[in-house]
Amino acid sequence: MRNLDTLINGISLNAMGLYTVRRPDIPTPSKIYKRVKIMNRDGQLSKDTGLFDDIEFSIDFNFMVDPDLINESMRKFRKVFFKAQHLLISDDPYFFYRVKEVSIGALSRAGLYKGAFTVVFRCDGYKYHISGSRVMKDPKEYTYNPFDVCYPIYVLIGSGFHTLTVNGNSITVDVPGKIFIDTELELAYTDNNESAMTRVSGDYKPLSLLPGSNSIACSCSLAVYTNWRCI
């Protein structure tokens, strides 16, 4: 299937001479429920947590090289897969998966010049729109969320104490020139990747972007990595 490409961290595997045999069957993630047993009642009560489980799927690959280069090519491919953080399949070019685990199967010598193997990916249940990975400075770009609830990274630029308010939820930040507020990981760090947790007062999770219109105000310059996502 030479027209279908798999990209790992933006790297085209086709360009490396590694080809996707067929489009993988990618499952829909399962919702996570909290089940409670109540005395004198049949069955259990199920409460929707609003969370989704990880997904797992496999992709079959093959490649053709001179017989004495098959093992060398395999070593090159392994390096790419074991560094995988993002996976994108070319027939869905605007969405990628966040990779959590990778398992590489045995190399099969399908012929004198041909090698084949299977890679199993364990990924976040959501898929992420590529536009959400770029910085947005115009409020028109980031205040309306066309997807599911997402947890952005806010970049505050300024000096001294400032307030960031999202949908009525506020945090106070001592901004040292530039500071990153990661609402998913609940971390704050500087341009040099140094921890800035002590500079933030308030809760991170309420700063999520809800589906539809959002109200965002900041007393200093603001940029946003939205991390748009959907199921």
C-alpha positions in Angstrom: 0.0 0.0 0.0 2.5 2.6 -1.2 0.1 5.5 -1.1 -0.6 5.2 2.6 2.1 6.7 4.8 2.7 6.6 8.6 4.4 9.5 10.2 6.3 9.2 13.5 7.0 12.5 15.2 6.5 14.1 11.8 9.0 11.7 10.0 7.6 10.0 6.9 8.2 6.2 7.1 7.7 6.0 3.3 10.6 8.4 2.9 12.7 6.0 4.9 11.7 3.1 2.6 9.3 1.6 5.2 5.7 1.0 3.9 2.4 0.5 5.7 0.9 -2.8 4.4 -2.7 -1.9 5.1 -4.7 0.7 7.0 -4.9 -0.4 10.6 -8.2 -1.1 12.4 -8.2 1.6 15.1 -10.6 1.0 17.9 -12.9 3.5 19.6 -11.8 4.1 23.2 -13.9 2.7 26.0 -15.5 5.1 28.5 -14.3 4.7 32.1 -17.2 4.1 34.5 -17.2 4.0 38.3 -19.3 1.1 39.4 -21.0 1.1 42.9 -22.8 -1.9 44.5 -25.8 -0.8 46.6 -27.2 -3.1 49.2 -30.6 -4.7 48.4 -30.4 -3.6 44.8 -29.9 -5.7 41.7 -26.8 -5.1 39.7 -24.6 -2.0 40.1 -24.8 1.7 39.6 -22.5 3.1 36.9 -21.2 6.6 37.0 -19.7 8.2 34.0 -16.3 9.6 35.0 -16.0 11.6 31.7 -12.7 9.8 31.0 -11.6 7.4 28.2 -9.3 4.5 28.3 -6.2 4.1 26.1 -6.4 2.4 22.8 -4.1 -0.3 21.3 -3.7 -1.2 17.6 -1.1 -2.8 15.4 0.4 -1.7 12.0 2.1 -4.1 9.6 5.1 -2.8 7.8 7.4 -4.0 5.1 10.5 -2.8 3.2 12.8 -4.0 0.4 16.6 -3.6 0.5 19.7 -5.6 -0.5 19.9 -8.7 1.6 23.0 -7.5 3.5 21.2 -4.3 4.5 18.1 -5.8 6.0 19.4 -5.9 9.6 20.9 -2.4 9.3 17.6 -1.0 8.0 15.8 -2.7 10.9 18.1 -1.0 13.4 17.3 2.3 11.8 13.6 1.7 12.0 13.7 0.6 15.7 15.3 3.9 16.7 12.4 5.9 15.1 9.7 3.7 16.7 11.2 3.7 20.2 11.3 7.5 20.2 7.6 7.7 19.0 5.5 10.4 20.7 3.1 11.3 17.9 1.7 9.0 15.2 -0.2 10.3 12.1 -1.6 8.2 9.3 -1.7 10.0 5.9 -5.4 9.2 5.1 -6.4 11.3 8.2 -3.8 14.0 7.8 -5.0 16.6 10.3 -5.1 14.4 13.4 -2.4 12.5 15.3 -2.3 10.1 18.2 -0.2 10.5 21.3 1.9 7.4 21.7 2.4 5.9 25.2 4.0 2.5 24.5 5.5 0.8 21.5 6.1 -2.9 21.0 8.0 -4.1 17.9 7.5 -7.7 16.6 10.0 -10.1 15.2 11.6 -9.3 11.8 10.2 -11.7 9.2 12.3 -12.3 6.0 9.5 -12.4 3.5 11.9 -12.9 0.7 15.5 -12.4 -0.2 15.1 -8.7 -0.5 12.1 -8.1 1.7 11.6 -7.7 5.4 8.4 -7.4 7.4 7.3 -6.8 10.9 4.4 -5.5 13.1 4.4 -2.7 15.6 1.8 -2.4 18.4 1.0 1.1 19.6 -0.7 2.0 22.8 -2.1 5.5 22.6 -4.1 8.1 24.3 -7.8 7.5 23.5 -8.2 11.0 22.1 -6.8 12.0 18.7 -5.3 15.5 18.5 -5.8 18.1 15.7 -2.4 19.4 14.4 -3.4 23.0 14.7 -3.6 22.6 18.5 0.2 22.0 18.6 1.0 25.5 17.3 1.0 28.6 19.3 -2.0 30.9 18.9 -1.9 34.6 19.8 -5.2 35.8 18.3 -8.1 35.3 20.8 -10.4 34.5 17.8 -8.3 31.4 17.2 -8.4 29.9 20.7 -11.6 31.1 22.5 -13.9 28.9 20.3 -13.4 25.2 20.8 -14.8 23.1 17.9 -13.8 19.8 19.5 -14.1 18.1 22.9 -12.9 19.6 26.2 -9.2 20.1 26.1 -6.3 21.1 28.4 -4.2 23.9 26.8 -0.8 25.3 27.6 -1.0 29.0 28.4 2.0 31.1 27.8 2.1 34.3 29.8 4.5 37.0 28.8 5.2 40.0 31.1 6.7 40.8 34.4 5.3 40.7 38.0 2.0 39.4 39.2 -0.8 38.8 36.7 -4.1 37.1 36.6 -5.4 34.6 34.0 -9.1 33.9 34.0 -10.8 31.2 32.0 -14.6 30.9 32.1 -14.6 32.6 35.5 -11.8 30.5 37.0 -8.7 32.4 37.9 -5.1 31.8 38.8 -2.5 34.3 39.9 1.0 34.1 38.3 4.3 35.8 39.1 5.5 36.1 35.5 9.3 36.1 35.2 9.3 37.3 31.6 7.7 34.2 30.1 6.0 31.3 31.9 4.2 28.2 30.6 1.1 26.9 32.4 0.4 23.3 31.4 -3.2 22.6 32.5 -3.1 18.9 31.5 0.1 18.0 33.5 -0.6 20.7 36.1 2.9 22.1 35.7 4.4 25.5 35.4 7.8 26.1 33.9 10.0 28.8 32.3 11.5 29.2 28.9 14.5 27.2 30.1 12.3 24.3 31.3 13.0 25.2 34.9 10.1 24.6 37.4 8.0 27.6 38.2 5.4 25.9 40.3 5.9 28.3 43.3 5.0 31.2 41.0 1.4 30.0 40.4 -1.5 30.2 42.9 -4.7 28.5 41.9 -6.0 25.3 40.3 -5.0 24.2 36.8 -7.8 21.9 35.7 -10.6 24.5 35.7 -8.6 26.4 33.0 -9.7 23.8 30.4 -11.3 24.9 27.2 -14.9 23.7 27.0 -16.7 22.8 23.7 -18.0 26.0 22.1 -17.3 29.5 23.2 -14.9 30.3 26.1 -14.2 33.5 28.0 -10.5 34.1 28.5 -8.9 37.2 30.0 -5.3 37.9 31.0 -3.7 41.0 32.5 -0.5 40.4 30.5 0.3 39.2 27.0 -1.0 35.7 26.3 -0.4 32.9 23.8 -2.1 29.5 23.8 -1.3 26.0 22.6 -4.9 24.6 22.6 -4.3 20.9 22.3 -7.5 20.5 20.4 -8.7 16.9 20.7 -11.7 14.6 19.9 -12.7 11.0 20.0 
